[in-house]
Amino acid sequence: MATFIIEGGHQLKGSIQPQGAKNEALQILCAVLLTPETVTIHNIPDIIDVNKLISLLGNLGVKINKIGSGSYTFKADEVNMKYLESAEFKEDGKGLRGSIMIVGPLLARFGKGYIPKPGGDKIGRRRLDTHFEGFINLGAKFRYNREDHFYGVEADRLKGAYMLLDEASVTGTANIVMAAVLAEGVTTIYNAACEPYLQQLCKMLNRMGAKISGVGSNMLIIEGVDALGGTEHKMLPDMIEIGSWIGLAAMTKSELTIKNVSWDDLGQIPDVFRKLGITIERKGEDIFIPEHKDGYEIQNYIDGSILTVADAPWPGFTPDLLSIVLVIATQARGAVLVHQKMFESRLFFVDKLIDMGAKIILCDPHRATVIGHDFNSSLKATTMTSPDIRAGVSLLIAALSAKGTSTIHNIEQIDRGYERIDERLRAIGAKITRVS
């Protein structure tokens, strides 16, 4: 287990380049299983979760070739389906939540897909019903072994169907889309997720020969084809990392430039941070955040009531950035109610911030009220343990703004989602050391 030692209270300065999007990578990498032809992918982040998935694809028999930094070719022309029934796969698959998305492509192309109950963040219930109900609608037979938590779906040939998803699940929509592109007939998915990363997946599949319309809306219409070919794809920058760097700049009163952010794909993210009082300037495709010498003030609603920041399906605000919003608010002028609707355990890290001196009232598992210090008193350094990816980065931001030396254990959770984060932070002036 590794640890970060952070000397806080220092201003940072310079520019930082966001990595490729983690959540897009997990979908795009699974899509290489849909064709025996070569797929080239650029801007793949070098992080634990993505590297685990690449390793799993290699164990499945996919031929993988690294052709440059963040660039790989994949060729799934000799997939080893027997690996799915091995003890090794049961161990590999359960260590990564994104592994669930290999099921749709395997089911579509080979008529069967299996997966152990996936792992991932301990942030609350993350059910898989949407995925498997979608496969069943397409004609697959579902089975579940309760003894070893092993899921399976099988079908001779999937057939298109109309379906109304019970939730706008991003991974669920991606999985069903990947299954439907090779199904016989037309599939209509209503209440589909429409995040930019899912749009990226659909655009890539269309370049491979799929026929998907409605991309960017909550209704996708997929006309099944017999086969898909190879393609080349570049992933978007990670919007969650971009939001993290915005929060870091504000909390440390630093002047930062975030490079090549793909503004048009950020949705409400800049506006939400502006409501927290943070100055965000657009310079081409870059975000410039000036030094907030006098702090930042949270806006109230027009009638004077307290601002609420809540998550919602795209184009609403992403739940992955609510932890960052919560930390930023601890030093703002004013107060905010953070409402995390999706996961009932994601706010439980606030006890660490309270230990650091933050004024936070945890109303219930889904809501927390934050009363900002307006930098009149600094957060205090402490020793913490990272519970999940996003909370881990939020605690790291808090530690970088706090006076004194903080320790964060279990930083493997942070490494799951952020590429070489300590090196990149040191490059802009952070005092951070990794200790094994």
C-alpha positions in Angstrom: 0.0 0.0 0.0 1.4 3.4 -1.0 1.0 6.8 0.7 1.2 10.5 -0.2 3.0 12.9 2.1 1.8 16.4 1.3 3.2 19.7 2.5 0.2 22.1 2.1 -0.3 25.8 1.9 1.8 26.5 -1.2 0.6 28.3 -4.3 0.9 26.5 -7.6 1.6 28.0 -11.0 1.8 26.8 -14.6 -0.2 24.7 -16.9 -1.5 21.1 -16.8 -2.7 18.8 -19.5 -5.7 16.6 -18.7 -5.4 12.9 -19.4 -7.6 10.9 -21.7 -11.0 10.2 -20.3 -11.2 7.2 -18.0 -14.9 6.6 -18.4 -14.6 6.8 -22.2 -11.6 4.5 -22.3 -13.5 1.7 -20.5 -16.2 1.7 -23.1 -14.0 2.2 -26.2 -11.6 -0.6 -25.2 -14.4 -3.1 -24.9 -15.7 -2.2 -28.3 -12.5 -3.6 -30.0 -14.0 -7.0 -29.3 -16.7 -6.3 -31.9 -14.4 -6.8 -34.9 -11.6 -9.0 -36.1 -9.9 -6.0 -37.7 -7.4 -3.6 -36.2 -8.6 -0.8 -34.1 -6.2 2.0 -33.2 -6.9 4.2 -30.1 -5.1 7.3 -29.0 -5.0 9.3 -25.8 -5.5 6.2 -23.6 -4.8 7.2 -19.9 -2.1 5.3 -18.1 -4.1 4.5 -15.0 -4.8 1.3 -13.0 -8.4 0.7 -14.1 -7.6 1.1 -17.8 -4.4 -1.0 -17.6 -6.4 -3.8 -15.9 -8.9 -3.8 -18.7 -6.1 -3.8 -21.3 -4.6 -6.8 -19.5 -7.9 -8.6 -19.4 -8.3 -8.1 -23.2 -4.9 -9.5 -23.7 -5.8 -12.6 -21.6 -8.9 -12.9 -23.9 -6.5 -13.3 -26.8 -6.7 -9.7 -28.2 -3.4 -8.8 -29.9 -2.2 -5.5 -28.3 0.6 -3.3 -29.6 1.7 -0.1 -27.9 2.7 2.3 -30.8 3.3 5.4 -28.7 2.5 7.2 -25.5 -1.2 6.5 -24.9 -1.6 5.0 -28.3 -2.3 1.3 -29.0 -3.5 -1.0 -31.7 -6.0 -3.9 -30.9 -6.8 -6.9 -33.1 -9.4 -9.3 -31.7 -9.2 -11.9 -34.5 -8.4 -14.9 -32.2 -10.5 -14.4 -29.1 -10.1 -17.2 -26.6 -13.6 -17.7 -25.2 -12.4 -20.5 -22.9 -10.7 -17.9 -20.8 -14.2 -16.7 -19.7 -14.7 -20.1 -17.9 -11.4 -20.0 -16.1 -10.6 -19.3 -12.5 -8.2 -16.6 -13.6 -11.0 -14.7 -15.4 -13.2 -14.9 -12.3 -10.4 -13.2 -10.4 -9.4 -10.7 -13.0 -13.0 -9.6 -13.9 -14.2 -8.9 -10.4 -11.4 -6.5 -9.7 -12.7 -3.9 -12.2 -16.2 -2.5 -12.6 -15.6 -1.6 -16.2 -15.2 -5.3 -17.1 -19.0 -5.6 -17.3 -18.8 -3.9 -20.7 -17.1 -6.8 -22.3 -20.4 -8.7 -22.1 -22.3 -6.8 -24.8 -19.6 -7.1 -27.5 -18.9 -10.8 -26.7 -22.6 -11.6 -26.7 -23.1 -9.9 -30.1 -20.2 -11.4 -31.8 -19.8 -14.8 -30.2 -23.3 -15.6 -28.8 -22.3 -15.6 -25.1 -20.8 -13.4 -22.5 -19.8 -14.0 -18.8 -18.7 -11.8 -16.0 -18.1 -12.2 -12.2 -19.7 -9.5 -10.1 -17.5 -6.5 -10.8 -15.6 -4.5 -8.1 -14.7 -0.9 -8.2 -15.5 2.0 -5.8 -17.3 1.4 -2.5 -19.7 4.4 -3.0 -23.0 2.6 -2.7 -25.1 0.2 -4.7 -24.3 0.0 -8.4 -26.8 -2.5 -9.8 -26.4 -4.3 -13.1 -30.1 -4.9 -13.9 -30.2 -2.3 -16.7 -27.4 -4.2 -18.6 -28.9 -7.6 -18.4 -32.5 -6.5 -18.9 -31.3 -4.9 -22.1 -29.7 -8.2 -23.2 -32.8 -10.1 -22.4 -34.9 -7.7 -24.5 -32.5 -8.5 -27.4 -33.3 -12.2 -27.0 -30.5 -13.4 -24.7 -31.0 -16.0 -22.0 -29.7 -14.9 -18.6 -28.3 -17.0 -15.8 -26.7 -16.2 -12.4 -24.7 -18.4 -10.2 -25.3 -17.1 -6.6 -22.5 -19.2 -5.1 -19.7 -17.5 -6.9 -21.6 -14.4 -8.1 -21.1 -15.2 -11.8 -23.4 -13.8 -14.5 -23.9 -15.1 -18.0 -26.0 -14.4 -21.1 -26.3 -16.5 -24.2 -28.0 -16.2 -27.6 -27.7 -17.8 -31.0 -28.5 -14.4 -32.7 -29.7 -11.2 -31.0 -32.8 -9.6 -32.4 -33.6 -5.9 -32.4 -36.2 -4.6 -30.0 -37.8 -1.5 -28.5 -36.7 -0.9 -24.9 -37.3 1.9 -22.3 -34.4 1.8 -19.8 -35.3 2.0 -16.2 -32.4 4.3 -15.6 -30.2 6.4 -17.9 -27.2 4.2 -17.1 -24.0 5.2 -19.0 -22.4 1.8 -18.8 -25.7 0.1 -19.3 -26.5 2.1 -22.4 -23.0 1.5 -23.8 -23.2 -2.3 -23.2 -26.7 -2.5 -24.9 -25.5 -0.4 -27.8 -22.5 -2.7 -28.4 -24.8 -5.7 -28.3 -27.4 -4.2 -30.6 -25.0 -3.1 -33.4 -24.7 -6.7 -34.6 -28.3 -7.7 -33.8 -30.8 -8.6 -36.5 -33.2 -5.8 -37.2 -33.8 -2.4 -35.5 -33.2 -1.6 -31.8 -34.6 1.5 -30.2 -33.2 2.5 -26.8 -35.3 5.2 -25.0 -34.1 6.9 -21.9 -30.5 6.2 -23.1 -27.6 8.0 -21.5 -26.2 10.7 -23.8 -22.9 11.7 -22.1 -20.1 12.9 -24.5 -18.2 9.7 -23.8 -21.2 7.6 -25.0 -21.5 9.9 -28.0 -17.8 9.1 -28.7 -18.5 5.4 -28.6 -21.4 5.7 -31.0 -19.4 7.8 -33.4 -16.6 5.2 -33.3 -19.0 2.4 -33.9 -20.5 4.2 -36.9 -17.0 4.6 -38.4 -16.7 0.9 -38.0 -19.8 0.3 -40.0 -22.6 0.5 -37.5 -25.8 2.3 -38.2 -26.7 4.4 -35.0 -28.9 7.5 -35.2 -30.0 9.9 -32.5 -26.4 10.2 -31.1 -26.4 12.9 -28.4 -30.1 12.4 -27.6 -31.9 10.1 -25.1 -33.3 8.0 -27.9 -30.9 5.8 -29.9 -32.0 3.9 -33.0 -29.7 1.1 -34.1 -30.1 -0.8 -37.4 -28.1 -4.0 -37.0 -25.4 -4.9 -39.4 -23.6 -8.3 -40.1 -20.1 -7.2 -39.3 -17.9 -4.3 -38.2 -14.5 -3.2 -39.5 -11.4 -1.5 -38.0 -11.1 2.2 -37.3 -8.9 4.9 -35.6 -10.2 6.8 -32.6 -8.9 9.6 -30.3 -10.4 9.9 -26.8 -11.6 13.2 -25.2 -9.8 14.8 -22.3 -11.1 13.7 -18.9 -13.8 16.1 -17.7 -13.6 14.9 -14.1 -9.8 15.6 -14.1 -10.5 19.1 -15.6 -13.0 19.8 -12.8 -10.4 18.5 -10.2 -7.8 21.0 -11.5 -10.3 23.8 -11.3 -11.0 23.0 -7.7 -7.2 22.7 -7.0 -6.6 26.2 -8.4 -9.3 27.8 -6.4 -8.4 26.1 -3.1 -4.7 26.9 -3.3 -5.3 30.5 -4.7 -3.2 29.5 -7.7 -3.0 30.8 -11.3 -3.4 27.7 -13.5 -4.0 27.0 -17.2 -5.7 23.7 -18.1 -4.8 22.8 -21.6 -6.9 21.5 -24.5 -10.1 20.8 -22.5 -12.6 20.4 -25.4 -14.9 23.1 -24.2 -17.9 22.0 -26.2 -17.9 18.7 -24.3 -17.8 20.2 -20.7 -21.6 20.8 -20.4 -22.5 22.6 -17.2 -19.2 22.1 -15.5 -17.8 25.6 -16.1 -21.1 27.2 -15.1 -21.4 25.2 -11.8 -17.9 26.3 -10.8 -18.7 29.9 -11.7 -21.8 29.7 -9.3 -19.3 28.8 -6.6 -17.5 32.1 -7.3 -14.6 30.8 -9.3 -13.4 32.9 -12.2 -13.0 30.6 -15.3 -11.8 32.2 -18.6 -11.9 30.5 -22.0 -8.7 31.0 -24.0 -9.2 28.9 -27.2 -9.6 25.4 -26.0 -7.8 26.1 -22.7 -9.2 27.1 -19.3 -7.4 29.9 -17.5 -8.0 30.3 -13.8 -6.5 33.5 -12.3 -5.2 33.7 -8.7 -8.2 34.3 -6.4 -6.4 36.7 -4.0 -9.7 37.7 -2.3 -11.2 34.3 -2.3 -14.5 33.4 -4.1 -18.2 33.8 -3.2 -21.0 31.3 -3.7 -24.0 32.7 -5.5 -27.4 32.4 -4.0 -30.6 31.8 -6.0 -32.5 34.9 -7.2 -34.8 34.8 -4.2 -31.8 34.7 -1.8 -32.1 31.0 -0.9 -29.1 28.8 -0.5 -27.5 27.4 -3.7 -28.0 23.6 -4.3 -25.5 21.7 -6.4 -27.0 18.3 -7.4 -26.1 15.6 -9.8 -28.3 14.5 -12.7 -28.0 12.5 -16.0 -26.3 14.4 -18.8 -26.6 17.2 -19.6 -27.0 17.6 -15.9 -24.0 17.9 -13.6 -21.8 14.8 -13.3 -21.9 13.0 -9.8 -18.1 12.4 -10.1 -17.5 16.1 -9.4 -19.7 16.6 -6.4 -16.8 15.6 -4.1 -14.7 18.4 -5.6 -17.6 20.9 -5.2 -17.9 20.0 -1.6 -14.2 20.6 -0.9 -14.1 23.9 -2.8 -17.1 25.1 -0.7 -15.2 24.7 2.6 -13.2 27.9 1.8 -15.8 29.9 0.0 -17.8 32.9 1.2 -21.3 31.6 1.8 -22.9 28.2 2.0 -24.1 25.5 -0.4 -26.2 22.3 -0.2 -24.5 19.4 -2.0 -27.1 16.8 -3.0 -25.6 13.5 -4.2 -28.6 11.6 -5.6 -27.0 8.6 -7.2 -24.8 7.0 -4.6 -25.7 6.7 -0.9 -22.1 6.3 0.4 -20.2 8.9 -1.6 -20.5 11.7 1.0 -19.2 9.6 3.9 -15.6 11.0 3.4 -16.7 14.4 4.9 -15.7 13.2 8.4 -12.1 13.6 7.2 -12.8 17.2 6.1 -14.5 17.9 9.4 -11.4 16.7 11.2 -9.4 19.2 9.2 -11.7 22.0 10.4 -14.3 22.2 7.7 -17.8 23.3 8.6 -20.0 20.6 7.1 -23.3 19.2 8.3 -24.0 15.8 6.9 -27.8 15.9 6.6 -28.3 12.3 5.5 -26.4 9.9 3.2 -27.2 12.0 0.2 -27.0 15.6 1.3 -24.4 17.8 3.0 -24.5 21.5 3.9 -21.1 23.3 3.7 -20.5 26.7 5.3 -17.3 28.2 3.9 -14.4 29.7 5.9 -13.7 32.4 3.3 -10.0 31.6 4.0 -10.3 33.2 7.4 -9.0 29.9 8.8 -7.1 27.3 6.9 -7.8 23.6 6.9 -5.5 21.7 9.3 -3.2 19.0 8.1 -4.1 15.5 9.2 -3.7 11.8 8.3 -6.4 10.3 6.1 -7.2 7.2 4.0 -8.6 7.5 0.5 -12.0 5.6 0.3 -12.5 6.0 -3.5 -11.1 7.7 -6.6 -13.0 11.0 -6.4 -13.0 11.4 -2.6 -9.3 10.6 -2.7 -8.6 13.5 -5.0 -10.8 15.8 -3.0 -8.8 14.9 0.1 -5.6 15.5 -1.8 -6.9 19.0 -2.8 -7.8 19.7 0.8 -4.3 18.6 1.9 -2.6 20.8 -0.7 -4.5 23.8 0.7 -4.1 23.0 4.4 -1.3 24.3 6.6 1.2 21.7 7.6 2.0 18.2 6.4 -0.8 15.7 5.7 -0.6 12.0 5.0 -3.0 10.1 2.7 -3.0 6.3 2.7 -4.5 3.9 0.2 -3.6 6.1 -2.7 -4.0 3.2 -5.1 -7.6 4.4 -5.2 -6.4 7.7 -6.6 -4.1 6.0 -9.1 -7.1 4.1 -10.4 -8.4 7.3 -12.0 -5.5 9.8 -12.2 -2.3 9.3 -14.3 1.0 10.0 -12.5 -0.8 12.6 -10.4 2.1 13.3 -8.0 4.6 13.9 -10.9 2.2 16.3 -12.6 1.4 18.2 -9.5 5.1 18.6 -8.6 5.6 20.1 -12.1 3.3 23.0 -11.1 4.9 23.5 -7.7 3.1 21.1 -5.3 5.1 19.6 -2.4 4.0 15.9 -2.7 5.9 12.7 -2.1 4.9 9.1 -2.8 6.1 6.6 -0.2 5.7 2.8 -0.5 
